[in-house]
Amino acid sequence: MVVLVSGNGSNLQAVLDACRNRSLPAEVVAVFSNRKEAYGLERARAAGVPAVWQPKPKDQDRRQYDATLADAVIHYRPDWILLLGWMRLLSSPFLEHFPGRVINLHPALPQTFPGINAIQRAFDAYQLGHIQHTGVMVHLVPDEGVDCGPLLGQQEVPIYPQDDLHMLEDRIHEVEHHLLVTVLASVLASAPTSY
C-alpha cells in the first residue's frame, strides 16, 4: 500500500500498527505528502517507511501535478492507494493509473458533509438541531467526485449534548482507526493483488 497524507497521520499510524502486529496482512511501502511539515511523514520515517514530500510547484496545474504524483507512486508498485487525510482532490491523470484501487477515508456518512471541514460542519448542524449523529465512511475513489465513490464501510458516531468540537473529533478519530483497519482487512482478504 502507498498512503497519501497531508497532516498528522493518525490514521496512517493505525495502519502501520496493524501491519506491524499482523492484524492487517499488508505492508505500507511508501508515504507521500504534499506538505513538507506533515507529521505523517515523521510517522513513516519512524516506521522505516520511505517518506516522500511531493510539493506542487506554483506554475504546475492540478492535472500535471497528479500525473507527476502518479509516476512517483507507480515506482513503489502498490496494490492499493490509501487517502488518509489527503487534502487534495485527485484528478484522472492520477486515478486512471490505479482503477478500483484508490481508497479514501472520510469523517462523515455517505451523502453528508463531503469535502473539507466535515467534522466542524457536522458539529454545527448538530447544534442547530439538524442531525443527531455523524459518522465515518471508507469508500473507493473511481473518479473526480468528492467523497461519493462506492462504499466499502461506514459507522455512525453519536454526538452528545456535552460535546465540544474537540471531544467529537476524538470520538470520530477512534472510530476511523478501527473502521479503516477492519475494512482494509476485508478488502485485502477478498481481492487479489492487481499490480
Number of C-alpha atoms within 10 A of each C-alpha: 20 23 28 26 26 22 19 17 23 19 23 25 16 17 26 21 15 20 16 15 10 11 13 20 13 18 16 23 17 23 26 26 24 19 19 15 13 17 17 28 28 16 19 23 15 11 15 12 18 17 20 19 16 15 13 16 9 7 8 10 10 17 14 15 20 21 19 15 20 18 14 14 23 15 9 14 14 20 18 22 23 23 25 24 23 20 16 15 13 22 18 15 18 22 20 14 15 20 15 16 20 23 23 22 24 25 30 26 22 21 9 15 19 17 16 14 10 18 21 15 16 24 22 14 16 17 13 9 9 11 14 15 16 25 23 22 23 27 20 21 25 19 18 13 13 13 25 19 18 14 16 17 18 22 18 15 20 14 22 12 8 7 13 11 14 11 12 21 16 11 16 22 15 15 19 26 18 15 19 25 20 15 18 21 16 14 12 15 11 9 9 9 10 12 10
